[in-house]
Amino acid sequence: MTSNSADPSRHEPSPTKPGPYPDLMSAGGLAAALEAVAAELALAWDPVLVNESDPLRSAGVASEVVGRETCWITLGSTERQFILSGWCRGVRLISGSTPDLAEMALALEGWRNGATLQEIHEAAPFVTVTELAQAHERGPADAVAVGWRLLLEGLRRKEDLFYYARSTLRIAEAAYAEPRLRRLYPFTSHRSLHFTTCVGIPYSRDVPHVDPLSNGRYRVHAPSRRTVIGDADTPQGAVALVVSGLPAGCGPAVAGPAGDR
């Protein structure tokens, strides 16, 4: 097996004792057990990767597809579950858990060899594939379009429950009506509405963002947040301030995380 120093820190911590995994311990660890299952299924894998900080309970399968990261597998801490999370250029495209290592191997095979997200789900139904993930698979333009729709739908569901959801919805609707902002990827953070010029995490921080205020007004911050561009009485006024602070050549949003251009 090949050692790999990558840190699968996006995943749950490993259990402290074998517990529901005696077969893994007898095989010499998760990677060895996974390799044995792959051999039984006649899957032509390269050696399974191991995280040196936890060699018995970690395993990763590299993808042959450009952009798809090594898919690291972790173990559930209280019950037998193999947990996967597949990332591609700053976007989590698949997730899920199963107690069946053979089913996990089928999911990893699809991830490794370039199967579509739907094909991976069909081969291993435990794998969750969201509408937004499928939009990312089609490209950044579709990710932006679906991202906007899901953001607006989510805020509309909450607007009668939370004052700030209603205020954020108003500014989001006004921003969506502005073509120069509608082609950027939107997200909210601590009630603020942000826009990014890339669709992968970490998002870019090169576009002004808007804070709804308790007095019904809107405050527009420069990307650094330490600088206030100005306050506005209406969502439309706040959008105008955001547009005035857009960097040259801004948009449309592109694939990948910030710095990946």
N, C-alpha and C positions, 0 to 999 in steps of 0.2 A: 504494500500500500504506500502511496505517496504522501508525504507530509506537506501540509500547507499552513502558512502562518496567518491566513485571513481570519478575522474575528467575526463570527456570526452573531454579532451583538444585537441584531434586530430581533432575535428569537428569545423564547422563554429560557430561564436558567435550567441547567441540567439537574436531575434528581441527585440526591446525596447518597443513595444506595440502590442496588439493582432492583429490589422490590419486584415489580411485575415483568422484569426483563431477564430472567435467568438464562434464556437462550442466547441473548446477546453476550452475557458475561462468559458463557461456556465457549462461544465462538471466538472470543478475544476482543469483543467490542462491536459497536454498531456498524462500523465500516466493513469489518470482516463478515458480519452476518448479512449485510446488504450485498456484498460481492457474491456471497454464496447463493443468495436468492436470485440475483441477476444471472448467474451461471445456470441455475435450474431453468430459468425462463429463456435461455439462449440469447441474452442481450449482450451485444458486443461492446462492452464498456472499457474505457481506460480504467486504471486503478482508482478506486474511490478515495477521495481526499480526506484527510484527518486534520482536525484542529489540534495543534500540539498542546494547548492548554487543557484539553479534556479528551484525550485520545480514545478512551473507552466508550464515550457517550456522544461523540460527534462524528458526522459524516457529511461529505459534500460531493455533489456530482457536477462536473463542469459541463457547460453547454457548448455545442459546436456552432451556435448561432451568434453572430456578432451582436453585442449589446446585452445579451442575456447573461446575467451573472451566475456564478456557481450557486447552485441551489443547496443550501445547508439544511440538514435535518436535525431536529432536536427531539428530546423525549419529554413526554408529560411527566409531571413530578408526583402526581398522586394516583394515576391510573395508567394503564398501558395505552399510550398514544404516540404515534410518530407524527411529528408536526413539520410541515414544509411551508416555505414562503419564497416565491420566485420573483426576483426583481430584474427589471430591464431598464437601463438608462434612467434610474431614479424613480421608477414607477413599480409598485408591487402589482404584478399581473395575476398571480395565482396564490392561493393560500388554502389551508385545510389540514385535517388530521385524520388518521386512521389507525386502528390497532393491528392492521394487516400489513406486514412488511412487503409482501408480494404486490399488494395493490399500490403501495408507495413506490415500489420499483417501476411499475407501469407508468405512473405519473412522471417520475424522473426521466424515464426513457423518452416520453413525449417532449419534455422540456429540453432534454439534451439534443434531440435530433431535429428540432425545429417544427414540431407539430403545432398546429394552431391551438389557441386556448380552448376552443370548442372541442377539438379532437382530444386534447388532454383530459377534459372533463368527461368525455364519452368513454375513454379508456379507464378512467379512475374517477367514478362519480363523487367521491368524497371531496374532490378539488372544487373550491369555490372560484367562480369567474364572474366578476361583476360587469354590469353594463358599461361602466366607465373604463374598466380594464379592456374590454373589447373595443371601445372607442380608441383607446391608446394604441391598441394593436393596429388599427386602421390608419393611424397617423395623427399628428398634432392638431390638424384642423378639426377632425372629428372629436378629439379629446376636449378641445376648447368648447365646441358646440354642446356636447353632452355635459361638460362641467358647468356651463352657464345654466342649462336647464335644471340640472339637479340642485344647484345652489338656490335658484329662484323657487323651485318647488319646496325645498326644505324650509326656507324662510316663510313661505306662505302657510305652511302647516303650523308654524310656531307663532305667527304674528298676533293671534288672539290670546296667546298665553304669556308672551314676554314683550315688554315695551321695546327693548333694544332690538328684538327680532323685527318688529314692525318698522323701526327706524332704519335698520340695515336693509330691509327689503326695499324701502323707498329709494335709498341711494343705489342699490343694486339694479333696480328697474330703470332708473335714470341712466346709469352707466351702460346698461345693456342697449339702451336706445342710441348710444353714441358709437358709431361704427369704429372709431379708432380704439375704443376700449373693448368693444365686443369681440375683437380678434385677439385679445389677450386672455390668459387663463386666470379666472377669478378664484379667490379663496378668502375665507374669513379667519381672523385670529383675534381673540379677546374683543369681540364685537366690532372690530375694524374690518373694512372691506379693502382687500389688497388685489393687485393685478401683477402678473408675472409674465415675462417675455419668453419663458420656457415652461414646459409642462412636467418636468421631472424635479424631484427633490434632491438637493436644496433648490428652492425657487430663487429666481433673481430678485434683487432688491434695488432695482433701477427705476421704478415707477412710483409716483406719489400714491399715498393711500388715505382713506377717509375714516374718521372717527365720528360716529353719531354722539352728540352731546346730550346731557340730561335736560337742557333747556330747549330742545327741539332743533337746535342748529347743528351744523356739521363743520368739523375742523379737518383741514387737509394738511397732511404732513409731507415733507420731502422724504425721499427714500430712507434717509438716515434717521428719521423720526425726531432728531434733535432740533430740526428746523421746521417751523410752522409756515406754510405757504400762505394760509389765510383761513378765515371762517366764512361760512355762507349760511344764509337763511333758508335756502331751498336745496333739494337734491340736485336740481339742474345747475344751480350756482356752484355747488361743490364739484360737480363733474367738469364744469368749465375750468375750475382751478387745477384739477388733475390733468386735464388735457394741456393746459398751459405749461405744465412741468414735465411733459413727456420728453424723453431723450430723442435726439435726432435719429431718424430711421427706425422708430419704435414699431415693432410688430410686423407681421403676425407672429404669435408665439411659435417657437420651434421645439422639436423633440430634444429630450435630454435634460440634465440638470444644469444649473448655472455653472459657468466655467467650462462647459463641455462643448464649446464652440470655437 
